[in-house]
Amino acid sequence: MIVYHGSNMEINNIDLSKCRKYKDFGQGFYVTTLEQQAIDMAKRVVRRSSAGIPTVTSFKFDENKLDELNVKRFDEVSEDWALMVINNRNENMIDIGNELTNQDNKYDLVYGPVANDDISTVFALYVSGFLRSYQLAEELRYRKLVNTKQEFCQNIGLVTSSNLARMVQMRLEPTIKNVLLLHKVYGVSLEWIMLGKGNVLTKENIENK
């Protein structure tokens, strides 16, 4: 199998100690089987760092070695996958022995969808939508899910409406509880929150509108 890595330079030797911590599947070297995805990532790395040139390095991976590795696989967006991403991004994570985190590098390889670079941005988009976006505010009014801002805060696990404002301004990170309550109480799609793809609402909630 050929896999690709997008960066601002060619990678001749993989050094895991240089990989960033608190990424979706833990500190590690991230590759994709999709060359275009690696190209897009390389461009993003250059934009962020303002250095280097978009470069894709390819590697040959021996699939026969999979049986020798401790692998965690997510074939689709799910609550477990969302928890894995959120837990790994949490710099204050205490229970690193949890099977849904790889901060202790328990897994040699983790396979799954790639989440948005900033879950806070998508979360804030939804919360902002409740406050002022036409599309999402209309969704909520149509379904009569929320009567007041205070009720909305309570339903997604926020103590005060000031915390809601801080999330909109992206000064407060959403917790696992906030994300999952949005999904469970309001039917907001985990795929949309975590990937920025698909419909805002789950298929079941769209059909029940």
Summary of the structure (lengths in Angstrom):
residues: 209
radius of gyration: 19.0
end to end distance: 43.9
largest distance: 56.9
contacts: 576
relative contact order: 0.13
helix: 45%
strand: 10%
